Amino acid sequence: MMDNQGRSRGSPRKTSAFEGCSVVIHASLMVGFALTTLSPQPLRAQRADQSPTFARDVAPILQASCQGCHREGSIAPMSLVTYEEVRPWAPMIRERVVSGEMPPWPLDKTIGIQEFKNDVSLDDDEVETIARWVDSGAPMGNPDDLPPPVEWASFENDWQYEKHFGRPPDIVVASPAYTVPGNELDHWPNLETEVPGLAESRWIRAVEIRPADPDTRYVFHHANPSIIQDGGSVAVGHSAAGTVGYIFPNDTGQALKPGARVRFGMHLFPIERDVDAVLQLGFWLYPEVEVPDFETPGEVIHEASQSTGFGHEMDSAPGFGPDRGSGGGRGGTSSDSQFPRQVDLLIPPHSTATYRGVYVMDRPARIHSVRGHMHLRGRYQVIEAIYPDGRWEVINKLDWHHGWQTAFLYEDHVMPLLPKGTVLMVTNVFDNTVNNPHNPDPNQWVVRGDRTVDEMSHARIGITYFDHEEDFERLVRERERVLAEMERERLQANR
């Protein structure tokens, strides 16, 4: 059912209690998008008395969801292509997929939006298939049932968004090589490269950010690349382990002008040997004559490291000028600049801690992606919205894993639409106890800092602000139309 603002109504959602926030979630709280997930189709119908086999049932799952990393020459520690390679790891594969640890998708599937362009997680049928296969002895089955092998590109040429756009990136920008000496401390090199081949201004449709080779992947902590042009900078997408890149909405982009440079903003940490690290950015562009309706600042940092909460305008602060949150800056009270108050991020030994940031939308906005950022003591993050009419909604709960800092890219018809006056809240929970398996030392006081053993506490939200209310209202009407059409198709399919 649809209400008069294009909200989808489904069955009531359960109460969700988090440390530091307890919220009752109900379907009537949804605004501008549907949170209900379309039921996935089973990978392969199976009779209840038929045990899965590797050839017929498991190999297709591994091809679709695992072999992109688990193959020779890629980044995973073992290849999972042939039966002979997979069989010794069968018990561990079962454990990892049943627990949801693999494929990596650190998001709570019980609450919030569940439809994403880049969802790599397995559905329930696929998890059950793998579990039943292992429980039945992991049989090979009939080799004639094996799917044709995938012709994988080499790691150096494997652009994941090429599948989405049907072509490689229009422009590739590579950082200068930087030698990371073995067994040292963290490095933050200041590297820049001019964007090649730009004779005229173009608009960015998507960006993929990737280590140029497996060795760079091993020393790559994160990068915050930005485009330097017109005397300023704008974030072009942030990346960490588990983040591929960003695909903007069909009507939205970022400007790219002749003479532009990319500043890579890399954080590298050494391994046991020297590595010559190179980072690559691949840009997919709009056609030459096409200008999107809206320009996005990309990811805007929303701090959750102030225990108080209100942002305030600081237009005179260096680096946080009147760009109103663009350039990947800290979003302040919505699109207004905010001085990043981080001094009260302090986590005592053997404790948990909860911090929150509160932001009021001074303009309507649309969220197209969300990515958390914490370090080794992070536990989870919650993104919530309180709408002007008082409705309260959990947008998503991110189950933090420092090794998989995924950027979650919303499907178009579920991108959160936030009216002017919406309160956006970011809540981060830390665990500095022995119960946290990633904690290097629970005896330490933990403060805010750039090192991996320090902490950070913010969410990076891909967002577009709308200066004209009529643009936002048009998007709401279009959402109503799309959701109504989806509901008609669902009803017809169930007849």
N, C-alpha and C positions, 0 to 999 in steps of 0.2 A: 504494500500500500504506500501511497505517496501523500504527504501533507502539502500545504499550500506554499512551502518554501523549497520543495524538491527533496525533502528528507525521506529516506527509506525507512519504513517501519517493519520490524520483524519481531521475533520472540524476545522477551525480556532477557537482559544479560545479568549474570550473577554479580553479587557484591564482591568487590576486589579491595582487600586491605593491604596497603604497603606501609613500610616503615616511614613514618613522617607524613603519610597522607592516607586517609580512608575514604573511599569514594564509592557510592552506589551507582552502578552503570545500568542504564536501561535504554532500550532501543529508541525511545522517544527523545533521547538526548542527541541524536545524530543530526548534523547540519550539513546540507549541501552535497552529501555523498553517502553511498551505501557502505556499511561495514559488513554486511552479510557476504560470505564467501560462496561463490558458485561451487557446487559440488564437483570435485574432480572426477574425470572418467577413469576407471581402473585401467592400469597398463594393459592387462590381458585377463579376460574372463577365465576363471579356473573352476573346475568342479571341486567340490569340497573334499572328495576322496583322491584328488590328483596332486601328488607332491611336485613342487616346483623343481625344475632342473636349471643348471647353469646355462645351457645352450638356448633353451626356449624362453626362459623367464628372467634370469638374473643378468645375463650378458647385455640385453638391451638397456636395463637400468644403469649398469656401469658405464655403458657408452654415453648415455644421455647426461649423466649426473656426476660421474667420477673421473673418467679418463682424461678430461681436459687438463687435470693436474696430475693424475696417477698414470703416467706413461713415460716412456723413455725420453729423456731430454727435457722434461718439464720439472716442476718445482717440488712435487711430492716425493717422499722418501722411498716409495715402492711403486712398481708398475702393476696395474690391475687390468691388463688387456686380455691375456690368454687364461684359459682354465688353470694351466700349470702355475701361472703367476698368482692367481687369485686363491687357489685352494688352501695353501698354508696359512693365509690370513683370514679364512672364513670366520672363525670364532670372534676375532677382534672386529671384523667388519660388522658382524651382527650386533656386538656390544655398542659400537659407535653409532650405527644407524638407529637402533632402538632408543638410545639415550638422546638422540637428536644432535649429537656432537658433529656428525658428518652426514651429508655435506654441510659445511658450516653455514648456519643461518641463525645467528644469535638474537632471536626475537621471540617473545612470548606469543604463542599461537592461540592462547585462550582469550585474548582481549585486544580490542582495537582493530585497526584496519589490517586486512590480511590479503590484499591483492596488490602485487608488485610486478613491475616489468622484469625484474632480475631475480625472481624467487628461484633459488636452486635447491630448495628443500625437497625431500621426498614426501609424497602423499601417503596416507595410511595404508593403501593397498600395496604400494611399493615396499614399505617397511615390513609389512606382514609377509610379503613374498620372500624377502631376503631372510627373515627370521625362520620361516618354515623350511626354506632350502637348507639352511645350516642345521636346523634341528633334525632334518631327515637324513643327515650325513653328507650334505653338499655334493649331490651327484652331478656328474657331467651331463648326462642325457644323450640324446641323439645329436652327433656333430652336424648333421644336415639342418638342424634347427638354428644353428648359429646365424646371427645377422651378419651381413657383409661388414668387413672391418672398415673403420673410419679412416679416411685419408687426412691425418692431422697435419696442419702446417707446423713448421719449425717454431720453436719458442720465440725466436727473434721476429717472426712474421705473423704471429698468431694474435690478430686484433679481434677481440671478442665481439665488438659492436659491428664488425663486418657482416656478421650473420643477420643482424637487425636491419642494416641499411642496404645490404646487398652489394657493398663495394668497400674497398679499403678506405682509410681516412683520406680526405682531400689534402691535408697538410700534416706533416710529421715534424715536430720540433724536438731535437735531442739536446740534452744538457752537455756541457763539456765533461770529459772524463775526469773523475776525481778519485785519487787513490786513498782507500781506507786502510791504514796499516793494521796488521793483525794484532789482536790482544791489547788494544788501546781502549780509551774511553770514547764516549759519544762525540760525533762530529756534526757541525752545522755549517756546511760550506755555503758561501754566498755566490751562486752561479747564475749567469744570465746568457740567453741566446736570442738573436734576432729571429723573428718569424720569417721563414723564407717564402719567396714566390708570391708576395702580395703586391699587385700593381694597383689595386683599388680596394676600397672598403668592402668587407664582407661580414656576414653574420654567422655566428657559431650555433650550430644545431645540437651538437653533442661533443663531448670530450672524453677520451679514454687516456688514463694515466698508468704507465706500466714500466717496470724495470726492463732494461734492454736485454738482459740475459739472466739466467738463473743465479749466478753469483751476486749480481746486484740485488736480486730479491732477498738473498740471505742477509744482507747488511742494511736493507731498507726498512727504516722505522716508519717514516711518513714524509710527505711533501705537501707544501701549501703553495702551489704555483699561482702566480698572478700575471696578468697582462699589464705591461707598463706602456702607457700611451697617453697623449694629451696632457702631459704633466702630472698624471696621477696613476692609480693602479686599480684594477678590479680583479677579484678572485676568479680564477678560471676552473676551479674545482680542486678539492683537497683529496689526498689519497693516503691510505695506509694499508697495511696487510689486510686483504679481504675486500678492498674497494677497487672496483674496475674503473668507474668514471661516472658520468652524468649525461642523461638524455633529457633535454629540456622539453616542456610541453610544445605541441605543434605550432602554437601561436607566439612562442617566446624564444629569445635568443640573447646573445651577447655580441657586441660590436668588436670587430677586429680590423685595424686600420694599417695602411702601409707604414713601415718603420716601427711597428710594435715589437716589443721585446717580451720574452717570458722570463720572469724571475722564479726560480724553481723552489726555493725555500725548503731544502731537503734536511732531514734529520737522519743520520746514518750511524749505525753502531757496529763495531768490528766483530769479526769472527776470528778463528785461529790462524788465518792466513791473510795476506794482502789481497785486496780486491779493487780493481779499477771500475768504479761504479758509474753507470750512465742511466739517466731517466729519460723516457720518451713520452711526449704528449701527441696524441692523434686527434685532429680536429675534423669533424664532419660539418660541412658548411651548407647553409641555405643556397639555392640557385643564385646566380650572380645578380639578377634583377629583383630578387625577392627580399622584402624587408618585413620581419615579423611584427605583429601588433604590439608586443610588449618587450621591454628590456628587463632582464633580471640581474641583480647583483650576484647571483649564484648562491653559494652557501654563506649565511650570515651567522656569526657566532652568538649564541645565547648563553651567557654565563649562568652557572648554577653554583657558584662558589661564594656567594654572599648569603649569609644566614638571615640578613634583613630582607631586602628584596626589591626595592623600587629603583629603577634606573632614572637618571636625570640628564638633561641636555648639557653637553659640554662642547659646543661648537668650536671653542678656542683651543681645545686640547690638541696637541700635535698628533697627527695621524688619525684623528677622529673628527675631522672637519665637517662641513655642511653637506657631505655626500649622503647623509641620512642612512647610514648603515650599509652602503655599498662597499665593494672592495673586500668583502669577507670580514668587515669590521664587526664589533660587538654591537648587537642590534639595539641596545638601550630600550627605551619605551617604544617598542615596535620599531619604526623606521628612523627614529631620532637617534643621534649618536649618544653613547654612554661611556663614561669613564669606567674602565674595567676594574672594579673593586674586588681584588682577589686576596687581600691580606688576611682575611679571617678564615681561609681554608687551612685548618689545623686539625689533624686526626691523632688523638692520643694512642699510646701503645695498648694493644689488646682491647680494642673498642670498635664499635661500628659508628658511623656518622652519616647524617643526612643533611644535604644542602639543597637550596632551592633558589631559582631565579624567576622573577615575575615581570612580565612585559605586557603593556597595554597597546593594542593596535590603534595607532592614530590615523590609519588609513586601512581600507580593505586590503586583504592579502590572500594569496593562494600558495600553499606549500606543495612542492613537487618532489622533495626528498628529505630524508632525515638521517643523520649519522651522529652517533654519540662520540664523546672522547673523554676517556679517563685513562688511568694507568693501571698498575698491577693490583692496587687495592680496590678497584672498581667492582661493584656487584651488579647493579642494574640502574637504569634510567627510565623515567616516566615523563612522557610529553602529554600535557593536558590542556584543555581549552575550556574557559568559562565564557559563554556567549552573552551578548548584551541583554537577552531576555531571561538570564539566570540559569540556563541549561549548562550542565557540567559533563564533560566528556573526556575519557582517556583516549587519546589519539593512538599511542602505541607505548608498549613497555619493551625496552631493549635489554635483553639479558647480556650484560657486558662480558666480552671475552677479548683480552688485550691482543691476542693473536689473530683475531678476525674482526677488524673494525669496518664492518659492512656499511655501505651507503645504501639505504633502502629507497628504491625509486618507485613511487606510487603509480599505479595504473591511472590513466587520464580521468576515468569516471569516479575515482575515489580520492582524488587530490583534495585535501582539506581546504575549504573556502571559509575564510575568517572575516566576518563583517567588521567594520570600524567599531572600536570599543571592546572587542574580544580581549580577554585576559589569557595570555599564553604562559603556561607554567612549565618549567623544567626542573625536575627533582632527581638528584643523584644520590645513591646510597653506596657507601664505602664499607669495606670489611677489612680491618687491620688486625685480624685474629688468626689463630692457628687453623681455623676452619676454612680459610681461603687458601686453596692449593697453590695459587700464583703469588702469594705473599712472600717476599724474600726475607723479611725479618719483622715479626709482629712486635718486637721489643722497641721498635723505633717510633719516635714522634715523626709524623709525616706532614710536610708543608707543600705549598704550591711551588712548582719548579719545572724546568724543561727536561731534566733528566728522567729516564725511565723509572728510577727508584723514587722520584718525587711524585706529586700528583697534579692532575688537572681536572677540571670539573665544568664541562660545557657541552652543549649540543650544537652541531653544525646543521642548520636548517636551510635547505634550498627553498627560496621564497621569491615571490614577485609581489611588489606593492602596486596599488592602483591609485593614481592621483584623481581619477574621475569615477565617481560613484556609478555612473551609467555603464562603464566598462564592467565593473563587478556585477551589476545587476544582469547584464547580458550573459555573463558566464553562469550565473545562477539559473537563468531561464534555460540555457542550453543544457545544463546538468539535469534539470527537470525532464527535458525532452528525451535525453539519452537514457535516463533511468526508467522512464515510462516505456520506451521502446524495448529495453531489456526485459522489463516485466512482462510485456506482451509476448515476446519471444519465449520466455520461460513458461508462460501459461499454455502457449500453443504446443510446446514440446512435451508438456505433461498430459495433453489430452489423449 
